[in-house]
Amino acid sequence: MSGQENNVALPLRPHTILGVCEAVGEDFGFNPVFLRVPLAASVIINPFWAIGAYFALGVAVLLSRILFPKTEAADVAAETQVAEPLKQYEAEAELSLAA
């Protein structure tokens, strides 16, 4: 994924329909494939139910993003939580190499 594509809103990305599965995955912290596969399988069983469920999830995501917008401070905090253990690991690796 290119850096420019990260700045585009989920519904406007060329490889998504509305970005619902990816948005739900981001919000709840799981891989969106775990939602895409059951939804795709349910299209075979009952397409009307599957499409209705998908758009209902889309409305829920839209409302959650409008009512509880994600701030840049939360993004920075999340990146810091990931970066700190990595820096510590790199420091420990350098010490083990020096020894």
C-alpha positions as CSV (number, residue, x, y, z in Angstrom):
1,M,0.0,0.0,0.0
2,S,1.4,3.4,-0.9
3,G,1.8,6.2,1.5
4,Q,-0.6,8.4,-0.6
5,E,-3.3,5.8,-0.4
6,N,-3.3,5.9,3.4
7,N,-4.5,9.4,3.3
8,V,-7.6,8.6,1.2
9,A,-10.8,7.9,3.1
10,L,-11.8,4.2,3.3
11,P,-14.9,4.5,1.1
12,L,-13.0,6.2,-1.7
13,R,-10.1,3.7,-2.0
14,P,-10.2,1.8,-5.3
15,H,-10.0,-1.7,-3.8
16,T,-12.9,-1.4,-1.4
17,I,-16.6,-1.2,-1.7
18,L,-17.3,1.0,1.3
19,G,-14.4,0.0,3.5
20,V,-16.8,-1.4,6.1
21,C,-14.9,-4.6,6.9
22,E,-11.6,-2.7,7.2
23,A,-13.2,0.0,9.3
24,V,-14.8,-2.5,11.7
25,G,-11.4,-4.3,11.9
26,E,-9.6,-1.1,12.8
27,D,-12.2,-0.2,15.4
28,F,-12.2,-3.6,17.1
29,G,-8.6,-4.5,16.4
30,F,-8.8,-7.6,14.3
31,N,-8.0,-8.6,10.7
32,P,-10.8,-7.5,8.3
33,V,-10.5,-10.8,6.5
34,F,-12.2,-12.5,9.4
35,L,-15.3,-10.4,8.6
36,R,-14.9,-10.5,4.8
37,V,-14.9,-14.3,4.5
38,P,-18.2,-14.8,6.4
39,L,-19.9,-12.0,4.5
40,A,-18.7,-13.3,1.2
41,A,-19.9,-16.8,2.1
42,S,-23.3,-15.4,3.2
43,V,-23.8,-13.9,-0.2
44,I,-24.0,-17.4,-1.6
45,I,-26.5,-18.5,0.9
46,N,-28.7,-15.4,1.0
47,P,-27.6,-12.4,-1.0
48,F,-30.3,-10.0,0.3
49,W,-29.4,-10.7,3.9
50,A,-25.7,-10.4,3.3
51,I,-26.0,-7.0,1.4
52,G,-28.4,-5.8,4.1
53,A,-26.0,-6.8,6.9
54,Y,-23.1,-5.1,5.0
55,F,-24.9,-1.8,4.6
56,A,-26.2,-2.0,8.2
57,L,-22.5,-2.4,9.3
58,G,-21.7,0.6,7.1
59,V,-24.3,2.7,8.7
60,A,-23.0,1.7,12.2
61,V,-19.4,2.6,11.2
62,L,-20.5,5.9,9.7
63,L,-22.4,6.8,12.9
64,S,-19.5,5.7,15.1
65,R,-17.1,7.8,13.1
66,I,-19.3,10.8,13.2
67,L,-20.2,10.6,16.9
68,F,-16.7,9.5,18.1
69,P,-14.1,10.9,15.7
70,K,-10.6,9.6,15.9
71,T,-8.2,12.3,16.9
72,E,-4.6,12.6,15.7
73,A,-3.5,12.4,19.4
74,A,-4.9,8.9,19.5
75,D,-3.0,8.0,16.3
76,V,0.3,9.3,17.8
77,A,-0.3,7.4,21.0
78,A,-1.0,4.2,19.1
79,E,2.2,4.7,17.1
80,T,4.2,5.4,20.3
81,Q,3.0,2.2,21.9
82,V,4.3,0.2,18.9
83,A,7.5,2.2,18.6
84,E,8.7,2.0,22.2
85,P,9.0,-1.8,22.4
86,L,10.7,-1.8,19.0
87,K,13.3,0.7,20.2
88,Q,13.9,-1.3,23.4
89,Y,14.3,-4.5,21.3
90,E,16.8,-2.7,19.0
91,A,18.8,-1.5,22.1
92,E,18.9,-5.0,23.5
93,A,20.0,-6.4,20.2
94,E,22.9,-3.8,20.0
95,L,23.9,-4.7,23.6
96,S,24.0,-8.4,22.8
97,L,26.1,-7.7,19.7
98,A,28.5,-5.6,21.8
99,A,28.9,-8.3,24.4
